[in-house]
Amino acid sequence: MRITVLAVPDCPNAAVVRDRVRAALAGRTAEVETVEVRDAAEAARWGMTGSPTVLLDGTDPFARAGAEPSVSCRIYRHTDGSADGAPSVAELRRVLGTG
């Protein structure tokens, strides 16, 4: 499995999502790459709908229908109703199949 974190330069949540991905992997091996996305054209090419975006084998498992490519901050809504700038470890475990 290839995990790609798409983020705008200096995104404060890029490190948060990388830490949560490592925690969700729980020792499993996966290739994790971070890609800086600098403009709207790159966001459209990658399918980034806000920073950070997590891709699993090129697909955004957290994509929302109708979301447009964007270089803005991304907000993740969690199952408990809370929100922050990265998917939770539990949500990442679910999409990674590790939990």
Backbone bond lengths (Angstrom), bond angles and torsions (degrees), N, CA, C in turn:
res aa  C-N    CA-C-N  psi(-1)  N-CA   C-N-CA  omega(-1)  CA-C   N-CA-C  phi
1 M - - - 1.442 - - 1.521 108.69 -
2 R 1.302 115.09 136.13 1.465 121.58 177.70 1.530 108.26 -108.66
3 I 1.317 116.33 126.60 1.459 122.02 179.73 1.523 107.56 -113.25
4 T 1.320 116.17 124.30 1.458 121.82 179.31 1.518 108.46 -118.40
5 V 1.322 115.65 128.74 1.463 121.61 174.60 1.519 106.96 -104.80
6 L 1.320 116.15 116.67 1.457 122.15 177.33 1.520 108.12 -97.10
7 A 1.323 117.02 130.56 1.462 119.62 -178.46 1.523 110.30 -152.14
8 V 1.319 115.27 148.86 1.458 120.32 172.56 1.531 107.92 -74.31
9 P 1.329 117.92 158.81 1.463 119.65 178.31 1.533 111.09 -56.35
10 D 1.318 116.12 138.18 1.468 123.70 177.13 1.525 114.46 64.46
11 C 1.328 118.00 21.84 1.467 120.86 177.20 1.530 108.80 -64.47
12 P 1.331 118.46 121.30 1.460 120.06 -178.43 1.525 113.45 -68.02
13 N 1.314 118.04 -19.89 1.467 120.70 -178.33 1.523 113.72 -93.65
14 A 1.336 118.15 -4.29 1.463 120.33 177.92 1.530 110.21 -63.67
15 A 1.315 117.60 -45.05 1.474 120.77 178.66 1.526 110.52 -66.03
16 V 1.337 116.72 -37.46 1.469 121.19 179.51 1.523 109.88 -61.37
17 V 1.325 116.81 -47.94 1.468 119.57 -177.99 1.528 110.89 -67.16
18 R 1.336 118.19 -37.24 1.468 119.46 177.47 1.528 110.62 -63.42
19 D 1.337 117.65 -42.25 1.469 121.21 177.32 1.530 110.79 -62.08
20 R 1.326 116.71 -42.08 1.464 120.15 -179.62 1.524 111.52 -68.55
21 V 1.318 117.40 -35.60 1.469 120.39 176.23 1.523 109.34 -62.77
22 R 1.341 117.51 -46.38 1.469 120.54 178.85 1.527 110.44 -59.49
23 A 1.338 117.20 -43.03 1.466 120.51 178.70 1.530 110.65 -64.11
24 A 1.315 117.35 -40.78 1.469 120.89 -179.09 1.519 111.64 -68.21
25 L 1.315 117.38 -32.56 1.467 120.49 178.75 1.518 111.79 -69.05
26 A 1.322 116.96 -26.01 1.476 122.17 176.15 1.526 112.55 47.39
27 G 1.330 115.67 48.65 1.451 119.70 176.29 1.518 115.36 91.37
28 R 1.320 117.86 -12.28 1.472 119.80 176.48 1.521 109.54 -67.43
29 T 1.297 116.49 150.61 1.450 121.42 179.84 1.527 109.79 -90.75
30 A 1.327 114.63 131.90 1.462 121.01 174.83 1.516 107.54 -154.27
31 E 1.290 116.02 148.48 1.456 120.69 176.00 1.528 107.58 -80.75
32 V 1.334 116.61 121.71 1.461 121.51 178.92 1.518 107.72 -118.81
33 E 1.322 115.51 121.09 1.456 122.39 -177.86 1.523 108.73 -121.45
34 T 1.321 116.53 141.28 1.460 121.41 173.43 1.523 108.31 -109.68
35 V 1.334 116.23 131.11 1.457 122.41 179.57 1.521 108.22 -120.57
36 E 1.341 116.92 124.68 1.465 121.07 174.52 1.512 108.83 -80.85
37 V 1.319 115.57 127.94 1.458 122.51 178.71 1.522 106.93 -111.41
38 R 1.325 116.56 118.68 1.469 121.00 -170.37 1.527 115.29 -102.39
39 D 1.324 117.95 -17.98 1.467 117.67 -177.51 1.531 110.80 -150.89
40 A 1.325 114.63 173.04 1.465 120.87 -175.69 1.526 112.30 -62.64
41 A 1.332 117.34 -34.76 1.470 119.89 179.73 1.526 110.27 -64.57
42 E 1.335 117.58 -42.49 1.459 120.55 177.46 1.524 110.69 -66.28
43 A 1.342 116.91 -39.93 1.466 120.34 178.35 1.526 109.90 -59.61
44 A 1.315 117.22 -43.23 1.465 120.96 179.31 1.528 110.72 -65.28
45 R 1.327 117.10 -41.46 1.471 120.78 -179.02 1.522 111.27 -63.75
46 W 1.327 117.31 -39.67 1.468 121.84 -178.76 1.530 113.15 -85.85
47 G 1.345 117.27 -18.95 1.463 120.05 -175.06 1.520 112.14 80.89
48 M 1.329 116.68 28.43 1.465 121.17 179.83 1.522 109.70 -81.64
49 T 1.332 116.70 122.42 1.464 121.55 -179.78 1.518 111.40 -108.07
50 G 1.310 116.50 28.28 1.456 123.42 179.05 1.513 108.80 139.18
51 S 1.316 114.62 158.28 1.463 120.74 -175.26 1.515 111.18 -107.55
52 P 1.334 116.72 127.12 1.458 128.84 0.52 1.527 111.68 -90.16
53 T 1.321 114.53 153.53 1.460 122.33 172.34 1.519 107.69 -117.22
54 V 1.314 116.69 136.01 1.467 122.48 177.78 1.525 108.18 -104.02
55 L 1.325 115.56 126.85 1.463 120.92 175.04 1.521 109.18 -112.30
56 L 1.307 116.84 133.69 1.467 122.63 173.04 1.518 107.11 -109.79
57 D 1.320 115.59 114.02 1.466 121.13 -175.65 1.527 110.69 49.87
58 G 1.342 116.35 40.96 1.456 122.26 175.30 1.511 116.19 86.03
59 T 1.324 118.27 0.25 1.466 122.11 -177.32 1.523 110.25 -117.73
60 D 1.327 116.55 137.81 1.467 122.42 177.98 1.530 109.07 -86.86
61 P 1.339 117.94 104.55 1.462 119.90 -178.11 1.529 113.45 -71.99
62 F 1.323 116.71 -9.63 1.458 121.40 -179.88 1.529 111.84 -108.37
63 A 1.323 116.88 13.40 1.466 121.60 -177.33 1.523 110.85 -60.43
64 R 1.302 114.78 141.74 1.468 121.43 175.69 1.511 108.17 -107.95
65 A 1.310 116.18 135.73 1.464 121.08 -179.56 1.525 110.14 -54.87
66 G 1.314 116.13 131.84 1.454 121.59 176.40 1.513 115.17 83.74
67 A 1.325 118.51 -3.04 1.462 120.40 179.59 1.527 109.42 -67.70
68 E 1.304 115.76 133.39 1.459 122.45 -179.21 1.526 110.39 -92.79
69 P 1.326 118.16 150.73 1.457 120.28 173.58 1.527 110.02 -56.35
70 S 1.342 115.24 141.83 1.458 118.93 -174.05 1.525 111.09 -157.84
71 V 1.319 116.07 149.15 1.460 122.10 173.70 1.530 110.40 -104.41
72 S 1.308 116.71 19.91 1.465 122.71 178.48 1.526 110.50 -87.21
73 C 1.324 115.99 174.53 1.466 120.63 174.02 1.525 109.00 -69.20
74 R 1.315 115.71 146.67 1.463 120.92 178.71 1.518 109.40 -108.72
75 I 1.313 115.82 139.12 1.458 121.91 177.06 1.529 107.52 -112.27
76 Y 1.328 115.18 129.73 1.462 121.78 177.35 1.519 108.73 -103.36
77 R 1.322 116.57 124.04 1.464 122.66 175.93 1.528 107.68 -90.08
78 H 1.325 116.40 126.68 1.458 120.97 -177.48 1.524 111.11 -95.21
79 T 1.315 116.10 162.99 1.464 121.51 -176.70 1.523 112.33 -62.65
80 D 1.335 117.91 -24.39 1.468 120.55 178.98 1.525 112.64 -85.63
81 G 1.339 117.15 3.73 1.457 121.64 178.36 1.514 114.10 94.54
82 S 1.321 117.64 -12.51 1.468 120.21 178.71 1.527 109.78 -79.05
83 A 1.308 115.84 170.87 1.456 121.06 179.65 1.517 109.32 -145.97
84 D 1.329 115.73 147.45 1.460 120.99 169.23 1.519 109.08 -158.07
85 G 1.309 117.08 -170.14 1.451 121.85 -171.63 1.512 116.51 -87.95
86 A 1.336 118.13 11.05 1.471 121.16 178.86 1.521 109.06 -154.03
87 P 1.336 117.50 151.81 1.463 119.25 174.75 1.526 109.61 -62.99
88 S 1.318 116.75 150.64 1.462 120.70 178.42 1.527 109.84 -73.06
89 V 1.316 116.53 162.50 1.467 120.96 176.31 1.526 109.82 -59.23
90 A 1.329 117.16 -41.91 1.469 120.49 -180.00 1.528 111.20 -62.07
91 E 1.328 117.12 -42.13 1.468 120.24 179.10 1.527 110.57 -66.21
92 L 1.321 116.44 -39.43 1.460 119.68 177.10 1.524 111.13 -65.72
93 R 1.328 117.38 -40.39 1.473 119.72 176.92 1.520 110.65 -59.44
94 R 1.325 116.63 -41.36 1.464 121.18 -179.89 1.534 110.71 -60.35
95 V 1.340 117.30 -48.96 1.468 118.87 -176.49 1.532 112.49 -76.16
96 L 1.338 116.65 -23.59 1.461 120.99 177.24 1.525 111.95 -84.68
97 G 1.335 116.78 -13.61 1.448 120.86 -178.05 1.516 112.97 72.99
98 T 1.348 116.22 29.49 1.469 120.22 -178.47 1.515 112.21 -110.56
99 G 1.314 117.98 3.11 1.453 118.10 -174.35 1.475 115.58 -127.48
